[in-house]
Amino acid sequence: MPPIMMKLKAILAKNMKKYRKKLRLTQEQAAERTGMSVNYWQRLELPEQIEMPSFRTFHRIAQTLHVKYARLLAE
């Protein structure tokens, strides 16, 4: 994976966790609301994990966390 993608993935992981905690959601609750497995949500919140969600999943994450796409990728 190119370095820029690794950096974006780390930013996404950090922001997913930050906005989830702002909403006082557990990983299980967030995953359920997004329609994904808890395992997948947990992997996405790991900055060192190189897996990136599809655009459709990214959209559902943003909806679940009540944030715009850009906020999920902002440093």
PyMOL Python script that loads the backbone (N, CA, C, O; Angstrom):
from pymol import cmd

cmd.read_pdbstr("""\
ATOM      1  N   MET A   1       0.852  -1.174   0.000  1.00  0.00           N
ATOM      2  CA  MET A   1       0.000   0.000   0.000  1.00  0.00           C
ATOM      3  C   MET A   1       0.899   1.238   0.000  1.00  0.00           C
ATOM      4  O   MET A   1       1.858   1.305   0.769  1.00  0.00           O
ATOM      5  N   PRO A   2       0.595   2.225  -0.862  1.00  0.00           N
ATOM      6  CA  PRO A   2       1.401   3.454  -0.897  1.00  0.00           C
ATOM      7  C   PRO A   2       1.355   4.194   0.448  1.00  0.00           C
ATOM      8  O   PRO A   2       0.358   4.112   1.166  1.00  0.00           O
ATOM      9  N   PRO A   3       2.422   4.906   0.785  1.00  0.00           N
ATOM     10  CA  PRO A   3       2.478   5.626   2.071  1.00  0.00           C
ATOM     11  C   PRO A   3       1.301   6.564   2.309  1.00  0.00           C
ATOM     12  O   PRO A   3       0.822   6.676   3.438  1.00  0.00           O
ATOM     13  N   ILE A   4       0.829   7.236   1.271  1.00  0.00           N
ATOM     14  CA  ILE A   4      -0.297   8.169   1.458  1.00  0.00           C
ATOM     15  C   ILE A   4      -1.550   7.419   1.884  1.00  0.00           C
ATOM     16  O   ILE A   4      -2.324   7.916   2.703  1.00  0.00           O
ATOM     17  N   MET A   5      -1.754   6.228   1.334  1.00  0.00           N
ATOM     18  CA  MET A   5      -2.921   5.426   1.707  1.00  0.00           C
ATOM     19  C   MET A   5      -2.787   4.924   3.142  1.00  0.00           C
ATOM     20  O   MET A   5      -3.774   4.848   3.873  1.00  0.00           O
ATOM     21  N   MET A   6      -1.572   4.584   3.539  1.00  0.00           N
ATOM     22  CA  MET A   6      -1.352   4.142   4.917  1.00  0.00           C
ATOM     23  C   MET A   6      -1.644   5.280   5.892  1.00  0.00           C
ATOM     24  O   MET A   6      -2.211   5.069   6.964  1.00  0.00           O
ATOM     25  N   LYS A   7      -1.247   6.487   5.498  1.00  0.00           N
ATOM     26  CA  LYS A   7      -1.511   7.648   6.351  1.00  0.00           C
ATOM     27  C   LYS A   7      -3.009   7.919   6.442  1.00  0.00           C
ATOM     28  O   LYS A   7      -3.528   8.178   7.527  1.00  0.00           O
ATOM     29  N   LEU A   8      -3.710   7.860   5.302  1.00  0.00           N
ATOM     30  CA  LEU A   8      -5.158   8.068   5.308  1.00  0.00           C
ATOM     31  C   LEU A   8      -5.865   7.015   6.157  1.00  0.00           C
ATOM     32  O   LEU A   8      -6.814   7.327   6.875  1.00  0.00           O
ATOM     33  N   LYS A   9      -5.405   5.780   6.075  1.00  0.00           N
ATOM     34  CA  LYS A   9      -6.000   4.706   6.863  1.00  0.00           C
ATOM     35  C   LYS A   9      -5.821   4.973   8.343  1.00  0.00           C
ATOM     36  O   LYS A   9      -6.748   4.762   9.124  1.00  0.00           O
ATOM     37  N   ALA A  10      -4.636   5.436   8.746  1.00  0.00           N
ATOM     38  CA  ALA A  10      -4.382   5.737  10.158  1.00  0.00           C
ATOM     39  C   ALA A  10      -5.266   6.888  10.630  1.00  0.00           C
ATOM     40  O   ALA A  10      -5.773   6.861  11.752  1.00  0.00           O
ATOM     41  N   ILE A  11      -5.452   7.890   9.786  1.00  0.00           N
ATOM     42  CA  ILE A  11      -6.318   9.023  10.123  1.00  0.00           C
ATOM     43  C   ILE A  11      -7.764   8.555  10.252  1.00  0.00           C
ATOM     44  O   ILE A  11      -8.460   8.930  11.196  1.00  0.00           O
ATOM     45  N   LEU A  12      -8.214   7.739   9.308  1.00  0.00           N
ATOM     46  CA  LEU A  12      -9.578   7.211   9.356  1.00  0.00           C
ATOM     47  C   LEU A  12      -9.799   6.422  10.640  1.00  0.00           C
ATOM     48  O   LEU A  12     -10.820   6.595  11.306  1.00  0.00           O
ATOM     49  N   ALA A  13      -8.862   5.566  10.989  1.00  0.00           N
ATOM     50  CA  ALA A  13      -8.993   4.752  12.203  1.00  0.00           C
ATOM     51  C   ALA A  13      -9.127   5.634  13.434  1.00  0.00           C
ATOM     52  O   ALA A  13      -9.994   5.408  14.279  1.00  0.00           O
ATOM     53  N   LYS A  14      -8.270   6.633  13.531  1.00  0.00           N
ATOM     54  CA  LYS A  14      -8.292   7.549  14.685  1.00  0.00           C
ATOM     55  C   LYS A  14      -9.621   8.293  14.765  1.00  0.00           C
ATOM     56  O   LYS A  14     -10.201   8.425  15.842  1.00  0.00           O
ATOM     57  N   ASN A  15     -10.101   8.781  13.616  1.00  0.00           N
ATOM     58  CA  ASN A  15     -11.338   9.562  13.608  1.00  0.00           C
ATOM     59  C   ASN A  15     -12.572   8.701  13.837  1.00  0.00           C
ATOM     60  O   ASN A  15     -13.530   9.152  14.465  1.00  0.00           O
ATOM     61  N   MET A  16     -12.564   7.479  13.341  1.00  0.00           N
ATOM     62  CA  MET A  16     -13.690   6.582  13.624  1.00  0.00           C
ATOM     63  C   MET A  16     -13.830   6.398  15.132  1.00  0.00           C
ATOM     64  O   MET A  16     -14.929   6.483  15.681  1.00  0.00           O
ATOM     65  N   LYS A  17     -12.727   6.150  15.778  1.00  0.00           N
ATOM     66  CA  LYS A  17     -12.747   5.952  17.232  1.00  0.00           C
ATOM     67  C   LYS A  17     -13.180   7.228  17.951  1.00  0.00           C
ATOM     68  O   LYS A  17     -13.993   7.180  18.874  1.00  0.00           O
ATOM     69  N   LYS A  18     -12.635   8.368  17.527  1.00  0.00           N
ATOM     70  CA  LYS A  18     -12.950   9.649  18.166  1.00  0.00           C
ATOM     71  C   LYS A  18     -14.441   9.965  18.076  1.00  0.00           C
ATOM     72  O   LYS A  18     -15.073  10.289  19.082  1.00  0.00           O
ATOM     73  N   TYR A  19     -15.002   9.871  16.871  1.00  0.00           N
ATOM     74  CA  TYR A  19     -16.415  10.221  16.701  1.00  0.00           C
ATOM     75  C   TYR A  19     -17.346   9.170  17.304  1.00  0.00           C
ATOM     76  O   TYR A  19     -18.441   9.498  17.761  1.00  0.00           O
ATOM     77  N   ARG A  20     -16.921   7.930  17.306  1.00  0.00           N
ATOM     78  CA  ARG A  20     -17.720   6.884  17.971  1.00  0.00           C
ATOM     79  C   ARG A  20     -17.805   7.171  19.462  1.00  0.00           C
ATOM     80  O   ARG A  20     -18.875   7.072  20.062  1.00  0.00           O
ATOM     81  N   LYS A  21     -16.672   7.525  20.055  1.00  0.00           N
ATOM     82  CA  LYS A  21     -16.658   7.811  21.492  1.00  0.00           C
ATOM     83  C   LYS A  21     -17.458   9.081  21.824  1.00  0.00           C
ATOM     84  O   LYS A  21     -18.080   9.168  22.883  1.00  0.00           O
ATOM     85  N   LYS A  22     -17.438  10.062  20.914  1.00  0.00           N
ATOM     86  CA  LYS A  22     -18.249  11.275  21.127  1.00  0.00           C
ATOM     87  C   LYS A  22     -19.729  10.939  21.222  1.00  0.00           C
ATOM     88  O   LYS A  22     -20.479  11.569  21.968  1.00  0.00           O
ATOM     89  N   LEU A  23     -20.135   9.934  20.453  1.00  0.00           N
ATOM     90  CA  LEU A  23     -21.534   9.500  20.477  1.00  0.00           C
ATOM     91  C   LEU A  23     -21.798   8.481  21.582  1.00  0.00           C
ATOM     92  O   LEU A  23     -22.920   8.004  21.751  1.00  0.00           O
ATOM     93  N   ARG A  24     -20.741   8.157  22.331  1.00  0.00           N
ATOM     94  CA  ARG A  24     -20.819   7.177  23.419  1.00  0.00           C
ATOM     95  C   ARG A  24     -21.338   5.824  22.930  1.00  0.00           C
ATOM     96  O   ARG A  24     -22.181   5.187  23.561  1.00  0.00           O
ATOM     97  N   LEU A  25     -20.802   5.418  21.788  1.00  0.00           N
ATOM     98  CA  LEU A  25     -21.151   4.118  21.227  1.00  0.00           C
ATOM     99  C   LEU A  25     -20.011   3.138  21.466  1.00  0.00           C
ATOM    100  O   LEU A  25     -18.838   3.504  21.386  1.00  0.00           O
ATOM    101  N   THR A  26     -20.354   1.916  21.752  1.00  0.00           N
ATOM    102  CA  THR A  26     -19.342   0.869  21.792  1.00  0.00           C
ATOM    103  C   THR A  26     -19.045   0.466  20.349  1.00  0.00           C
ATOM    104  O   THR A  26     -19.778   0.831  19.430  1.00  0.00           O
ATOM    105  N   GLN A  27     -17.976  -0.280  20.162  1.00  0.00           N
ATOM    106  CA  GLN A  27     -17.682  -0.787  18.823  1.00  0.00           C
ATOM    107  C   GLN A  27     -18.824  -1.684  18.342  1.00  0.00           C
ATOM    108  O   GLN A  27     -19.177  -1.679  17.163  1.00  0.00           O
ATOM    109  N   GLU A  28     -19.385  -2.439  19.255  1.00  0.00           N
ATOM    110  CA  GLU A  28     -20.490  -3.333  18.902  1.00  0.00           C
ATOM    111  C   GLU A  28     -21.701  -2.546  18.422  1.00  0.00           C
ATOM    112  O   GLU A  28     -22.313  -2.901  17.414  1.00  0.00           O
ATOM    113  N   GLN A  29     -22.051  -1.478  19.136  1.00  0.00           N
ATOM    114  CA  GLN A  29     -23.201  -0.657  18.749  1.00  0.00           C
ATOM    115  C   GLN A  29     -22.965   0.022  17.404  1.00  0.00           C
ATOM    116  O   GLN A  29     -23.850   0.041  16.548  1.00  0.00           O
ATOM    117  N   ALA A  30     -21.780   0.573  17.223  1.00  0.00           N
ATOM    118  CA  ALA A  30     -21.461   1.252  15.970  1.00  0.00           C
ATOM    119  C   ALA A  30     -21.504   0.276  14.800  1.00  0.00           C
ATOM    120  O   ALA A  30     -22.048   0.587  13.740  1.00  0.00           O
ATOM    121  N   ALA A  31     -20.931  -0.896  14.999  1.00  0.00           N
ATOM    122  CA  ALA A  31     -20.927  -1.913  13.941  1.00  0.00           C
ATOM    123  C   ALA A  31     -22.350  -2.314  13.577  1.00  0.00           C
ATOM    124  O   ALA A  31     -22.690  -2.422  12.399  1.00  0.00           O
ATOM    125  N   GLU A  32     -23.174  -2.532  14.586  1.00  0.00           N
ATOM    126  CA  GLU A  32     -24.563  -2.932  14.343  1.00  0.00           C
ATOM    127  C   GLU A  32     -25.310  -1.853  13.564  1.00  0.00           C
ATOM    128  O   GLU A  32     -26.037  -2.157  12.619  1.00  0.00           O
ATOM    129  N   ARG A  33     -25.131  -0.604  13.959  1.00  0.00           N
ATOM    130  CA  ARG A  33     -25.817   0.509  13.272  1.00  0.00           C
ATOM    131  C   ARG A  33     -25.331   0.680  11.837  1.00  0.00           C
ATOM    132  O   ARG A  33     -26.069   1.152  10.973  1.00  0.00           O
ATOM    133  N   THR A  34     -24.087   0.292  11.596  1.00  0.00           N
ATOM    134  CA  THR A  34     -23.507   0.429  10.266  1.00  0.00           C
ATOM    135  C   THR A  34     -23.818  -0.780   9.392  1.00  0.00           C
ATOM    136  O   THR A  34     -23.698  -0.722   8.168  1.00  0.00           O
ATOM    137  N   GLY A  35     -24.216  -1.870  10.030  1.00  0.00           N
ATOM    138  CA  GLY A  35     -24.532  -3.076   9.284  1.00  0.00           C
ATOM    139  C   GLY A  35     -23.310  -3.902   8.938  1.00  0.00           C
ATOM    140  O   GLY A  35     -23.262  -4.553   7.894  1.00  0.00           O
ATOM    141  N   MET A  36     -22.326  -3.871   9.816  1.00  0.00           N
ATOM    142  CA  MET A  36     -21.117  -4.667   9.582  1.00  0.00           C
ATOM    143  C   MET A  36     -20.817  -5.485  10.825  1.00  0.00           C
ATOM    144  O   MET A  36     -21.414  -5.272  11.880  1.00  0.00           O
ATOM    145  N   SER A  37     -19.896  -6.413  10.695  1.00  0.00           N
ATOM    146  CA  SER A  37     -19.528  -7.228  11.851  1.00  0.00           C
ATOM    147  C   SER A  37     -18.672  -6.401  12.814  1.00  0.00           C
ATOM    148  O   SER A  37     -17.998  -5.448  12.422  1.00  0.00           O
ATOM    149  N   VAL A  38     -18.725  -6.795  14.067  1.00  0.00           N
ATOM    150  CA  VAL A  38     -17.914  -6.126  15.091  1.00  0.00           C
ATOM    151  C   VAL A  38     -16.435  -6.313  14.764  1.00  0.00           C
ATOM    152  O   VAL A  38     -15.630  -5.398  14.937  1.00  0.00           O
ATOM    153  N   ASN A  39     -16.093  -7.498  14.294  1.00  0.00           N
ATOM    154  CA  ASN A  39     -14.710  -7.780  13.926  1.00  0.00           C
ATOM    155  C   ASN A  39     -14.193  -6.802  12.875  1.00  0.00           C
ATOM    156  O   ASN A  39     -13.080  -6.288  12.987  1.00  0.00           O
ATOM    157  N   TYR A  40     -15.002  -6.554  11.864  1.00  0.00           N
ATOM    158  CA  TYR A  40     -14.597  -5.635  10.793  1.00  0.00           C
ATOM    159  C   TYR A  40     -14.449  -4.220  11.343  1.00  0.00           C
ATOM    160  O   TYR A  40     -13.475  -3.539  11.022  1.00  0.00           O
ATOM    161  N   TRP A  41     -15.392  -3.765  12.160  1.00  0.00           N
ATOM    162  CA  TRP A  41     -15.297  -2.422  12.756  1.00  0.00           C
ATOM    163  C   TRP A  41     -14.004  -2.307  13.566  1.00  0.00           C
ATOM    164  O   TRP A  41     -13.276  -1.319  13.459  1.00  0.00           O
ATOM    165  N   GLN A  42     -13.734  -3.323  14.369  1.00  0.00           N
ATOM    166  CA  GLN A  42     -12.532  -3.301  15.199  1.00  0.00           C
ATOM    167  C   GLN A  42     -11.269  -3.210  14.340  1.00  0.00           C
ATOM    168  O   GLN A  42     -10.341  -2.469  14.666  1.00  0.00           O
ATOM    169  N   ARG A  43     -11.243  -3.956  13.258  1.00  0.00           N
ATOM    170  CA  ARG A  43     -10.075  -3.892  12.363  1.00  0.00           C
ATOM    171  C   ARG A  43      -9.924  -2.509  11.757  1.00  0.00           C
ATOM    172  O   ARG A  43      -8.807  -2.008  11.636  1.00  0.00           O
ATOM    173  N   LEU A  44     -11.032  -1.883  11.373  1.00  0.00           N
ATOM    174  CA  LEU A  44     -10.964  -0.547  10.771  1.00  0.00           C
ATOM    175  C   LEU A  44     -10.467   0.499  11.760  1.00  0.00           C
ATOM    176  O   LEU A  44      -9.880   1.502  11.353  1.00  0.00           O
ATOM    177  N   GLU A  45     -10.691   0.283  13.046  1.00  0.00           N
ATOM    178  CA  GLU A  45     -10.222   1.238  14.058  1.00  0.00           C
ATOM    179  C   GLU A  45      -8.745   1.044  14.414  1.00  0.00           C
ATOM    180  O   GLU A  45      -8.193   1.832  15.182  1.00  0.00           O
ATOM    181  N   LEU A  46      -8.111   0.031  13.882  1.00  0.00           N
ATOM    182  CA  LEU A  46      -6.686  -0.185  14.141  1.00  0.00           C
ATOM    183  C   LEU A  46      -5.864   0.606  13.124  1.00  0.00           C
ATOM    184  O   LEU A  46      -5.930   0.312  11.930  1.00  0.00           O
ATOM    185  N   PRO A  47      -5.092   1.602  13.566  1.00  0.00           N
ATOM    186  CA  PRO A  47      -4.323   2.429  12.633  1.00  0.00           C
ATOM    187  C   PRO A  47      -3.318   1.632  11.794  1.00  0.00           C
ATOM    188  O   PRO A  47      -3.030   1.999  10.655  1.00  0.00           O
ATOM    189  N   GLU A  48      -2.793   0.557  12.353  1.00  0.00           N
ATOM    190  CA  GLU A  48      -1.797  -0.217  11.613  1.00  0.00           C
ATOM    191  C   GLU A  48      -2.423  -1.199  10.621  1.00  0.00           C
ATOM    192  O   GLU A  48      -1.719  -1.772   9.789  1.00  0.00           O
ATOM    193  N   GLN A  49      -3.721  -1.393  10.702  1.00  0.00           N
ATOM    194  CA  GLN A  49      -4.426  -2.276   9.762  1.00  0.00           C
ATOM    195  C   GLN A  49      -4.490  -1.582   8.406  1.00  0.00           C
ATOM    196  O   GLN A  49      -4.863  -0.412   8.329  1.00  0.00           O
ATOM    197  N   ILE A  50      -4.135  -2.281   7.352  1.00  0.00           N
ATOM    198  CA  ILE A  50      -4.071  -1.617   6.041  1.00  0.00           C
ATOM    199  C   ILE A  50      -5.361  -1.735   5.237  1.00  0.00           C
ATOM    200  O   ILE A  50      -5.447  -1.219   4.122  1.00  0.00           O
ATOM    201  N   GLU A  51      -6.348  -2.399   5.786  1.00  0.00           N
ATOM    202  CA  GLU A  51      -7.614  -2.579   5.087  1.00  0.00           C
ATOM    203  C   GLU A  51      -8.393  -1.260   5.036  1.00  0.00           C
ATOM    204  O   GLU A  51      -8.583  -0.601   6.058  1.00  0.00           O
ATOM    205  N   MET A  52      -8.833  -0.892   3.850  1.00  0.00           N
ATOM    206  CA  MET A  52      -9.656   0.311   3.674  1.00  0.00           C
ATOM    207  C   MET A  52     -11.074  -0.124   3.335  1.00  0.00           C
ATOM    208  O   MET A  52     -11.273  -1.078   2.583  1.00  0.00           O
ATOM    209  N   PRO A  53     -12.064   0.578   3.893  1.00  0.00           N
ATOM    210  CA  PRO A  53     -13.447   0.219   3.565  1.00  0.00           C
ATOM    211  C   PRO A  53     -13.798   0.642   2.142  1.00  0.00           C
ATOM    212  O   PRO A  53     -13.184   1.549   1.578  1.00  0.00           O
ATOM    213  N   SER A  54     -14.785  -0.024   1.579  1.00  0.00           N
ATOM    214  CA  SER A  54     -15.303   0.397   0.274  1.00  0.00           C
ATOM    215  C   SER A  54     -15.968   1.761   0.441  1.00  0.00           C
ATOM    216  O   SER A  54     -16.224   2.197   1.564  1.00  0.00           O
ATOM    217  N   PHE A  55     -16.246   2.427  -0.664  1.00  0.00           N
ATOM    218  CA  PHE A  55     -16.905   3.729  -0.562  1.00  0.00           C
ATOM    219  C   PHE A  55     -18.274   3.581   0.093  1.00  0.00           C
ATOM    220  O   PHE A  55     -18.674   4.419   0.901  1.00  0.00           O
ATOM    221  N   ARG A  56     -18.984   2.525  -0.253  1.00  0.00           N
ATOM    222  CA  ARG A  56     -20.320   2.311   0.328  1.00  0.00           C
ATOM    223  C   ARG A  56     -20.218   2.161   1.848  1.00  0.00           C
ATOM    224  O   ARG A  56     -21.012   2.745   2.585  1.00  0.00           O
ATOM    225  N   THR A  57     -19.250   1.384   2.309  1.00  0.00           N
ATOM    226  CA  THR A  57     -19.051   1.202   3.744  1.00  0.00           C
ATOM    227  C   THR A  57     -18.604   2.504   4.391  1.00  0.00           C
ATOM    228  O   THR A  57     -19.057   2.845   5.484  1.00  0.00           O
ATOM    229  N   PHE A  58     -17.721   3.228   3.726  1.00  0.00           N
ATOM    230  CA  PHE A  58     -17.267   4.529   4.216  1.00  0.00           C
ATOM    231  C   PHE A  58     -18.460   5.470   4.407  1.00  0.00           C
ATOM    232  O   PHE A  58     -18.542   6.190   5.402  1.00  0.00           O
ATOM    233  N   HIS A  59     -19.371   5.453   3.449  1.00  0.00           N
ATOM    234  CA  HIS A  59     -20.596   6.268   3.513  1.00  0.00           C
ATOM    235  C   HIS A  59     -21.433   5.869   4.734  1.00  0.00           C
ATOM    236  O   HIS A  59     -21.919   6.734   5.463  1.00  0.00           O
ATOM    237  N   ARG A  60     -21.598   4.577   4.954  1.00  0.00           N
ATOM    238  CA  ARG A  60     -22.392   4.106   6.099  1.00  0.00           C
ATOM    239  C   ARG A  60     -21.719   4.464   7.422  1.00  0.00           C
ATOM    240  O   ARG A  60     -22.400   4.781   8.397  1.00  0.00           O
ATOM    241  N   ILE A  61     -20.404   4.415   7.463  1.00  0.00           N
ATOM    242  CA  ILE A  61     -19.678   4.807   8.685  1.00  0.00           C
ATOM    243  C   ILE A  61     -19.939   6.280   8.977  1.00  0.00           C
ATOM    244  O   ILE A  61     -20.246   6.641  10.112  1.00  0.00           O
ATOM    245  N   ALA A  62     -19.821   7.122   7.970  1.00  0.00           N
ATOM    246  CA  ALA A  62     -20.059   8.562   8.149  1.00  0.00           C
ATOM    247  C   ALA A  62     -21.483   8.809   8.637  1.00  0.00           C
ATOM    248  O   ALA A  62     -21.697   9.634   9.526  1.00  0.00           O
ATOM    249  N   GLN A  63     -22.444   8.112   8.073  1.00  0.00           N
ATOM    250  CA  GLN A  63     -23.841   8.272   8.504  1.00  0.00           C
ATOM    251  C   GLN A  63     -24.004   7.840   9.956  1.00  0.00           C
ATOM    252  O   GLN A  63     -24.647   8.536  10.742  1.00  0.00           O
ATOM    253  N   THR A  64     -23.436   6.720  10.311  1.00  0.00           N
ATOM    254  CA  THR A  64     -23.553   6.202  11.675  1.00  0.00           C
ATOM    255  C   THR A  64     -22.940   7.165  12.680  1.00  0.00           C
ATOM    256  O   THR A  64     -23.475   7.357  13.772  1.00  0.00           O
ATOM    257  N   LEU A  65     -21.812   7.771  12.309  1.00  0.00           N
ATOM    258  CA  LEU A  65     -21.109   8.666  13.228  1.00  0.00           C
ATOM    259  C   LEU A  65     -21.577  10.119  13.113  1.00  0.00           C
ATOM    260  O   LEU A  65     -21.079  10.994  13.820  1.00  0.00           O
ATOM    261  N   HIS A  66     -22.534  10.369  12.222  1.00  0.00           N
ATOM    262  CA  HIS A  66     -23.100  11.711  12.029  1.00  0.00           C
ATOM    263  C   HIS A  66     -22.038  12.762  11.690  1.00  0.00           C
ATOM    264  O   HIS A  66     -22.016  13.858  12.250  1.00  0.00           O
ATOM    265  N   VAL A  67     -21.152  12.385  10.749  1.00  0.00           N
ATOM    266  CA  VAL A  67     -20.121  13.319  10.299  1.00  0.00           C
ATOM    267  C   VAL A  67     -20.036  13.298   8.778  1.00  0.00           C
ATOM    268  O   VAL A  67     -20.444  12.335   8.128  1.00  0.00           O
ATOM    269  N   LYS A  68     -19.502  14.370   8.232  1.00  0.00           N
ATOM    270  CA  LYS A  68     -19.273  14.435   6.790  1.00  0.00           C
ATOM    271  C   LYS A  68     -18.023  13.626   6.461  1.00  0.00           C
ATOM    272  O   LYS A  68     -17.152  13.430   7.309  1.00  0.00           O
ATOM    273  N   TYR A  69     -17.950  13.163   5.226  1.00  0.00           N
ATOM    274  CA  TYR A  69     -16.820  12.340   4.791  1.00  0.00           C
ATOM    275  C   TYR A  69     -15.488  13.005   5.115  1.00  0.00           C
ATOM    276  O   TYR A  69     -14.575  12.361   5.632  1.00  0.00           O
ATOM    277  N   ALA A  70     -15.382  14.281   4.811  1.00  0.00           N
ATOM    278  CA  ALA A  70     -14.116  14.988   4.977  1.00  0.00           C
ATOM    279  C   ALA A  70     -13.629  14.935   6.430  1.00  0.00           C
ATOM    280  O   ALA A  70     -12.425  14.878   6.679  1.00  0.00           O
ATOM    281  N   ARG A  71     -14.548  14.954   7.370  1.00  0.00           N
ATOM    282  CA  ARG A  71     -14.155  14.908   8.786  1.00  0.00           C
ATOM    283  C   ARG A  71     -13.499  13.585   9.152  1.00  0.00           C
ATOM    284  O   ARG A  71     -12.621  13.537  10.014  1.00  0.00           O
ATOM    285  N   LEU A  72     -13.927  12.514   8.495  1.00  0.00           N
ATOM    286  CA  LEU A  72     -13.324  11.219   8.787  1.00  0.00           C
ATOM    287  C   LEU A  72     -11.881  11.124   8.295  1.00  0.00           C
ATOM    288  O   LEU A  72     -11.105  10.299   8.776  1.00  0.00           O
ATOM    289  N   LEU A  73     -11.534  11.974   7.336  1.00  0.00           N
ATOM    290  CA  LEU A  73     -10.182  11.929   6.774  1.00  0.00           C
ATOM    291  C   LEU A  73      -9.348  13.154   7.110  1.00  0.00           C
ATOM    292  O   LEU A  73      -8.260  13.336   6.563  1.00  0.00           O
ATOM    293  N   ALA A  74      -9.853  14.001   8.014  1.00  0.00           N
ATOM    294  CA  ALA A  74      -9.139  15.221   8.393  1.00  0.00           C
ATOM    295  C   ALA A  74      -8.203  14.958   9.568  1.00  0.00           C
ATOM    296  O   ALA A  74      -8.556  14.279  10.532  1.00  0.00           O
ATOM    297  N   GLU A  75      -6.997  15.520   9.457  1.00  0.00           N
ATOM    298  CA  GLU A  75      -6.031  15.378  10.570  1.00  0.00           C
ATOM    299  C   GLU A  75      -6.384  16.309  11.695  1.00  0.00           C
ATOM    300  O   GLU A  75      -5.693  16.335  12.714  1.00  0.00           O
TER     301      GLU A  75
END
""", "prot")
cmd.dss("prot")
cmd.show_as("cartoon", "prot")
cmd.util.cbc("prot")
cmd.orient("prot")
